[in-house]
Amino acid sequence: MTYIETLGFNAKKASVKIASASTGEKNVILENIAKALRENTDRIIEANKLDISKAKENGISDVMVDRLMLDEKRINAIADAVVALTKLGDPVGQVVGGHTHPNGMKIEKVRVPLGVIGIIYESRPNVTVDAAALCIKSGNATILRGGKEAINSNILLVEIMREAIEKSGFPKDIVAIIEDTSRDTANEFMRCNKYVDVLIPRGGAGLINACVMNATVPVIETGTGNCHIFIDASADKEMAINITNNGKTQRPSVCNAVESLLVHKDIAEEILPLIKSKLDEHDVEIRGCEKTLSILGESDKVKPATEEDYDTEFLGYILSCKVVDDIDEAIEHISKYTTHHSECIITENFRNAEKFLNSIDAAAVYVNASTRFTDGEVFGLGAEIGISTQKLHARGPMGLSELTTIKYLIRGNGQIR
């Protein structure tokens, strides 16, 4: 067996044990993981320092370094999130439908684990624990493949979790990590159909496209967020400024941050300077259309937008901007460039609000609220493994239920066909 096949074989075998575990048993595993993380805080910080140092040597941006960094506060927050999962309902075994056949058979439709979930992600090491914990609670085994930027942190986090799982009386291979971060190993992982039931990539467009194009394991697309705000002519100006500022600057490195601003021509001359003034507080660069430039003036912080800019998830302090004639042009623009994640309209016009809600094809569509709310915990799911931007099986924040599938249980007393 190859290295990947061995990981897959062991995970498949372990998945049988966790699939049949009771809710109480799974909660004990999670509690033990949280306790072990807190007890090993100093070790985790030391391993993380190696990753931070290497990242800085490689010239990684400050925003991305921040995504990578773990300190005592963040480790405690990760452990708290694991404990929070113990308070959530267990989807496994949940009856979602059923009926009695005319011949007397009782047919039930119940939730069961997916099996072995492969997760490919980039720099954030908190994903290592979040993903593993979600898989455990939903009765799945998981194989993790993080980026090279966080490899020291990830290896140690998985080692700590595996020890906690074993102490809880379950096979440690419920959670595994691919320590080889080479592209060849990633490609083999994407094709490990024999052992991996589903693949979930979490990261930028490049990673997700690589999985979609190369994987033979079924893929759930998540994460890429070229999110838009459209400020309609009737928009409340203060609301528009606050939502745009929040969407762009509150945490620019995440998938639900705003990347593109569309402004109705009737309000553009008044609202754009006010928005720029607010964004200047965070040193945001605006890349705009000719009309935007004529209103704001070209400068080191206001530059001409290219076609590529409207198609880019910046994950930083850059915002593309376009002045549009009406809501139809806004919808057309969004439909062309959307990644189907989160889109927003700011308007006081009921008909335009409803038109936007019904016309935009995205996992989350907002009226007069920030796209930053697209999050499993905020939506009441408790936690998420990612934001699905596709339409099959799961869409939007993927909580515990989305990490299960359906099985039909049929009970008879001798019926034949």
HULIN-V900670 format. One record per residue. BURIAL is b if it has 16 or more other ideal C-beta (glycine too) atoms within 10 Angstrom, else e. Layout:
burial: (BURIAL & BURIAL)
This chain:
burial: (e & e & e & b & e & e & b & b & e & b & b & b & e & b & b & e & b & b & b & e & b & e & e & e & e & b & b & b & b & b & b & b & b & b & e & b & b & e & e & b & b & e & e & b & b & e & b & b & e & e & b & b & e & b & b & e & e & e & e & b & e & e & e & b & e & e & b & b & b & b & e & e & e & b & b & e & e & b & b & e & b & b & e & e & b & b & e & b & e & b & b & b & e & e & e & e & e & e & e & e & e & e & e & e & e & e & e & e & e & b & b & b & b & b & b & b & b & b & b & b & b & b & b & b & b & b & b & b & b & b & b & b & b & b & b & b & b & b & b & b & b & b & b & b & b & b & b & b & b & b & b & b & b & b & b & b & b & b & b & b & b & b & e & b & b & e & e & b & e & b & b & b & b & b & b & b & b & b & e & e & e & e & e & e & b & b & e & b & b & b & e & b & e & e & b & b & b & b & b & b & b & b & b & e & e & e & b & b & e & b & b & e & e & e & b & e & b & e & b & b & b & b & b & b & b & b & b & b & b & b & b & b & b & e & b & e & e & e & e & b & b & e & b & b & b & b & b & b & b & e & e & b & b & b & b & b & b & b & b & b & b & b & b & b & e & e & b & b & e & e & b & b & e & e & b & b & e & b & b & e & e & e & e & b & b & b & b & b & b & e & b & b & b & e & b & b & e & e & e & e & b & b & b & e & b & e & e & e & b & b & e & b & b & b & b & b & b & b & b & b & b & b & b & b & e & e & b & e & b & b & b & e & b & b & e & e & b & b & b & b & b & b & b & b & b & b & b & e & e & e & e & b & b & e & b & b & e & e & b & b & e & b & b & b & b & b & e & b & e & b & b & b & e & b & b & b & e & e & e & e & b & b & b & b & b & b & b & b & b & e & e & e & e & b & b & b & b & b & b & b & e & b & b & b & e & e & e & e & e & e & e & e & e & e & e & e & e)
